[in-house]
Amino acid sequence: MATNTKTLLTVKIDKKLKERAKRTAAEFGIPLGTMVNSFLLNTVENRRFVLTLRPTARLMKSIIEAERDYKNGKLKEFDSVENFIADLHS
């Protein structure tokens, strides 16, 4: 007599993300549940969670601007946190 060891996991995600994930899983030829199970199993067995973030266009613009300001000597440098905080309060 076989016992059912499966359980249901309910999570809330963005509808568009779910549809994109279903399409991606389909491209691999697997159901979305299999893809989710694989992710969870890999995370649990390896005790490792990989999170990849992509910077937004606004963040990239700010980074480029800050790098330009740094190269042009427009940013202050501090030799200690205390001096930095003192400058913030001045």
N, CA, C and O of each residue as an XYZ file, in Angstrom:
360
protein
N       0.830     -1.167      0.000
C       0.000      0.000      0.000
C       0.885      1.244      0.000
O       1.639      1.466      0.948
N       0.802      2.052     -1.045
C       1.608      3.268     -1.171
C       0.956      4.412     -0.411
O      -0.266      4.563     -0.403
N       1.785      5.195      0.213
C       1.272      6.371      0.901
C       1.648      7.612      0.122
O       2.718      7.681     -0.484
N       0.765      8.587      0.142
C       1.005      9.840     -0.563
C       1.851     10.744      0.326
O       1.420     11.145      1.407
N       3.057     11.060     -0.136
C       3.944     11.918      0.638
C       3.948     13.350      0.111
O       4.754     14.174      0.543
N       3.073     13.633     -0.793
C       3.004     14.974     -1.383
C       2.133     15.874     -0.519
O       1.222     15.410      0.168
N       2.429     17.172     -0.564
C       1.623     18.166      0.127
C       1.473     19.378     -0.779
O       2.217     19.526     -1.749
N       0.535     20.226     -0.475
C       0.265     21.404     -1.285
C       0.938     22.612     -0.654
O       0.828     22.833      0.552
N       1.637     23.396     -1.477
C       2.266     24.632     -1.046
C       1.565     25.775     -1.765
O       1.494     25.787     -2.994
N       1.055     26.722     -1.015
C       0.375     27.867     -1.607
C       1.198     29.115     -1.351
O       1.499     29.447     -0.204
N       1.556     29.799     -2.413
C       2.304     31.048     -2.291
C       1.644     32.094     -3.186
O       1.051     31.763     -4.213
N       1.752     33.339     -2.791
C       1.219     34.427     -3.607
C       2.363     35.040     -4.395
O       3.384     35.442     -3.837
N       2.170     35.101     -5.706
C       3.149     35.750     -6.569
C       2.403     36.596     -7.586
O       1.198     36.437     -7.777
N       3.105     37.468     -8.217
C       2.539     38.327     -9.247
C       2.002     37.471    -10.401
O       2.653     36.519    -10.832
N       0.820     37.816    -10.890
C       0.201     37.030    -11.968
C       1.080     36.957    -13.212
O       1.214     35.900    -13.828
N       1.673     38.085    -13.572
C       2.520     38.099    -14.767
C       3.748     37.223    -14.576
O       4.178     36.535    -15.502
N       4.317     37.249    -13.361
C       5.471     36.398    -13.077
C       5.091     34.925    -13.189
O       5.848     34.126    -13.739
N       3.922     34.569    -12.670
C       3.483     33.175    -12.750
C       3.358     32.734    -14.206
O       3.804     31.644    -14.563
N       2.763     33.564    -15.037
C       2.609     33.203    -16.449
C       3.967     33.071    -17.140
O       4.184     32.154    -17.932
N       4.874     33.994    -16.831
C       6.218     33.907    -17.417
C       6.923     32.643    -16.955
O       7.599     31.982    -17.743
N       6.768     32.302    -15.670
C       7.397     31.101    -15.125
C       6.812     29.849    -15.770
O       7.546     28.909    -16.079
N       5.490     29.830    -15.977
C       4.852     28.678    -16.639
C       5.388     28.504    -18.051
O       5.652     27.385    -18.493
N       5.547     29.624    -18.758
C       6.076     29.546    -20.129
C       7.519     29.045    -20.123
O       7.909     28.237    -20.965
N       8.303     29.531    -19.169
C       9.704     29.095    -19.076
C       9.779     27.605    -18.776
O      10.553     26.878    -19.398
N       8.972     27.152    -17.819
C       8.945     25.722    -17.495
C       8.539     24.912    -18.721
O       9.111     23.857    -18.993
N       7.556     25.408    -19.455
C       7.097     24.708    -20.656
C       8.218     24.608    -21.695
O       8.336     23.606    -22.399
N       9.038     25.660    -21.780
C      10.170     25.626    -22.711
C      11.153     24.510    -22.338
O      11.813     23.938    -23.206
N      11.242     24.210    -21.037
C      12.085     23.105    -20.574
C      11.353     21.772    -20.689
O      11.943     20.710    -20.491
N      10.064     21.839    -21.009
C       9.280     20.618    -21.149
C       8.822     20.032    -19.822
O       8.584     18.828    -19.719
N       8.696     20.884    -18.802
C       8.275     20.414    -17.477
C       7.157     21.302    -16.938
O       7.019     22.453    -17.354
N       6.362     20.771    -16.019
C       5.347     21.609    -15.390
C       5.998     22.596    -14.409
O       7.109     22.370    -13.930
N       5.291     23.683    -14.122
C       5.805     24.688    -13.195
C       6.098     24.070    -11.829
O       7.096     24.421    -11.200
N       5.250     23.161    -11.362
C       5.466     22.515    -10.068
C       6.800     21.789     -9.994
O       7.457     21.802     -8.953
N       7.200     21.160    -11.084
C       8.481     20.460    -11.134
C       9.633     21.453    -11.021
O      10.630     21.191    -10.348
N       9.486     22.592    -11.686
C      10.525     23.610    -11.622
C      10.642     24.161    -10.193
O      11.751     24.347     -9.693
N       9.528     24.416     -9.551
C       9.530     24.923     -8.172
C      10.128     23.877     -7.238
O      10.954     24.207     -6.388
N       9.716     22.615     -7.389
C      10.265     21.536     -6.565
C      11.782     21.431     -6.728
O      12.507     21.240     -5.752
N      12.245     21.557     -7.952
C      13.684     21.474     -8.213
C      14.420     22.610     -7.501
O      15.469     22.396     -6.893
N      13.860     23.816     -7.584
C      14.474     24.962     -6.913
C      14.541     24.738     -5.401
O      15.583     24.954     -4.782
N      13.430     24.305     -4.816
C      13.384     24.093     -3.372
C      14.336     22.985     -2.943
O      15.054     23.130     -1.954
N      14.345     21.879     -3.683
C      15.222     20.763     -3.358
C      16.689     21.179     -3.432
O      17.476     20.854     -2.543
N      17.048     21.890     -4.481
C      18.422     22.355     -4.644
C      18.814     23.291     -3.498
O      19.922     23.195     -2.970
N      17.914     24.189     -3.115
C      18.187     25.120     -2.020
C      18.384     24.385     -0.700
O      19.316     24.684      0.045
N      17.509     23.424     -0.409
C      17.584     22.686      0.850
C      18.815     21.782      0.893
O      19.535     21.766      1.891
N      19.061     21.039     -0.172
C      20.178     20.094     -0.168
C      21.536     20.779     -0.150
O      22.474     20.278      0.470
N      21.649     21.915     -0.822
C      22.932     22.611     -0.897
C      23.078     23.711      0.145
O      24.137     24.327      0.264
N      22.004     23.956      0.904
C      22.011     25.023      1.913
C      22.518     26.316      1.294
O      23.314     27.045      1.888
N      22.036     26.580      0.087
C      22.512     27.731     -0.675
C      21.350     28.317     -1.443
O      20.597     27.605     -2.108
N      21.218     29.627     -1.340
C      20.164     30.351     -2.047
C      20.825     31.424     -2.878
O      21.486     32.311     -2.338
N      20.658     31.357     -4.182
C      21.288     32.317     -5.079
C      20.239     33.338     -5.492
O      19.186     32.992     -6.028
N      20.546     34.588     -5.234
C      19.639     35.672     -5.584
C      20.374     36.605     -6.528
O      21.420     37.154     -6.180
N      19.834     36.780     -7.705
C      20.442     37.657     -8.693
C      19.533     38.860     -8.895
O      18.351     38.717     -9.206
N      20.095     40.029     -8.715
C      19.328     41.255     -8.881
C      19.858     42.030    -10.072
O      21.063     42.073    -10.318
N      18.957     42.631    -10.795
C      19.348     43.486    -11.906
C      19.059     44.925    -11.511
O      17.958     45.237    -11.059
N      20.044     45.804    -11.679
C      19.797     47.202    -11.321
C      18.788     47.844    -12.275
O      18.753     47.540    -13.467
N      17.980     48.726    -11.727
C      17.020     49.455    -12.554
C      17.752     50.515    -13.367
O      18.904     50.842    -13.082
N      17.084     51.042    -14.370
C      17.675     52.101    -15.199
C      18.002     53.315    -14.330
O      19.028     53.965    -14.530
N      17.138     53.616    -13.374
C      17.361     54.758    -12.481
C      18.617     54.543    -11.627
O      19.415     55.463    -11.449
N      18.785     53.335    -11.107
C      19.964     53.038    -10.302
C      21.223     53.127    -11.149
O      22.222     53.697    -10.708
N      21.194     52.574    -12.359
C      22.365     52.622    -13.236
C      22.741     54.063    -13.567
O      23.924     54.402    -13.605
N      21.749     54.905    -13.804
C      21.999     56.324    -14.084
C      22.699     56.965    -12.881
O      23.650     57.729    -13.047
N      22.229     56.652    -11.676
C      22.825     57.207    -10.456
C      24.254     56.717    -10.271
O      25.127     57.488     -9.874
N      24.500     55.454    -10.552
C      25.847     54.897    -10.423
C      26.803     55.577    -11.398
O      27.914     55.956    -11.027
N      26.369     55.728    -12.633
C      27.206     56.379    -13.654
C      27.502     57.819    -13.261
O      28.628     58.293    -13.406
N      26.484     58.508    -12.762
C      26.656     59.891    -12.321
C      27.629     59.972    -11.144
O      28.481     60.860    -11.108
N      27.513     59.064    -10.193
C      28.402     59.057     -9.033
C      29.839     58.750     -9.458
O      30.774     59.366     -8.947
N      30.025     57.816    -10.376
C      31.370     57.500    -10.864
C      31.986     58.708    -11.561
O      33.173     58.992    -11.400
N      31.164     59.417    -12.340
C      31.643     60.614    -13.034
C      32.046     61.690    -12.018
O      33.098     62.315    -12.147
N      31.197     61.894    -11.012
C      31.500     62.887     -9.971
C      32.771     62.511     -9.216
O      33.572     63.383     -8.882
N      32.961     61.219     -8.944
C      34.153     60.759     -8.237
C      35.401     61.039     -9.069
O      36.395     61.559     -8.561
N      35.340     60.691    -10.347
C      36.497     60.913    -11.230
C      36.832     62.392    -11.359
O      37.998     62.757    -11.513
N      35.805     63.249    -11.295
C      36.006     64.690    -11.434
C      36.302     65.377    -10.104
O      36.377     66.604    -10.044
N      36.470     64.601     -9.047
C      36.815     65.159     -7.748
C      35.689     65.918     -7.067
O      35.948     66.756     -6.203
N      34.457     65.645     -7.432
C      33.319     66.369     -6.850
C      32.813     65.750     -5.553
O      31.950     66.328     -4.894
N      33.328     64.597     -5.179
C      32.857     63.934     -3.960
C      33.874     64.097     -2.847
O      35.081     64.130     -3.086
N      33.372     64.198     -1.639
C      34.238     64.310     -0.474
C      34.708     62.924     -0.063
O      34.014     61.928     -0.263
N      35.906     62.884      0.518
C      36.416     61.640      1.084
C      36.619     61.839      2.572
O      36.979     62.929      3.016
N      36.390     60.786      3.346
C      36.514     60.857      4.799
C      37.427     59.741      5.270
O      37.424     58.642      4.716
N      38.213     60.038      6.306
C      39.121     59.029      6.837
C      38.530     58.267      8.013
O      39.162     57.361      8.557
N      37.300     58.644      8.407
C      36.643     57.920      9.490
C      35.133     58.136      9.404
O      34.655     59.096      8.799
N      34.412     57.231     10.014
C      32.956     57.350     10.071
C      32.577     58.581     10.874
O      31.616     59.273     10.539
N      33.325     58.856     11.928
C      33.039     60.012     12.775
C      33.110     61.314     11.973
O      32.252     62.185     12.116
N      34.139     61.439     11.130
C      34.268     62.635     10.295
C      33.134     62.728      9.278
O      32.638     63.814      8.977
N      32.739     61.593      8.764
C      31.620     61.567      7.820
C      30.343     62.050      8.502
O      29.621     62.883      7.954
N      30.066     61.530      9.691
C      28.862     61.906     10.418
C      28.916     63.383     10.815
O      27.901     64.076     10.754
N      30.087     63.864     11.217
C      30.238     65.277     11.563
C      29.929     66.154     10.360
O      29.308     67.208     10.500
N      30.363     65.721      9.171
C      30.080     66.475      7.958
C      28.592     66.471      7.635
O      28.059     67.467      7.146
N      27.926     65.368      7.904
C      26.479     65.305      7.669
C      25.721     66.303      8.537
O      24.711     66.868      8.118
N      26.224     66.513      9.755
C      25.558     67.409     10.697
C      25.966     68.867     10.531
O      25.411     69.746     11.190
N      26.928     69.128      9.658
C      27.396     70.521      9.507
C      26.588     71.290      8.484
O      26.855     72.467      8.244
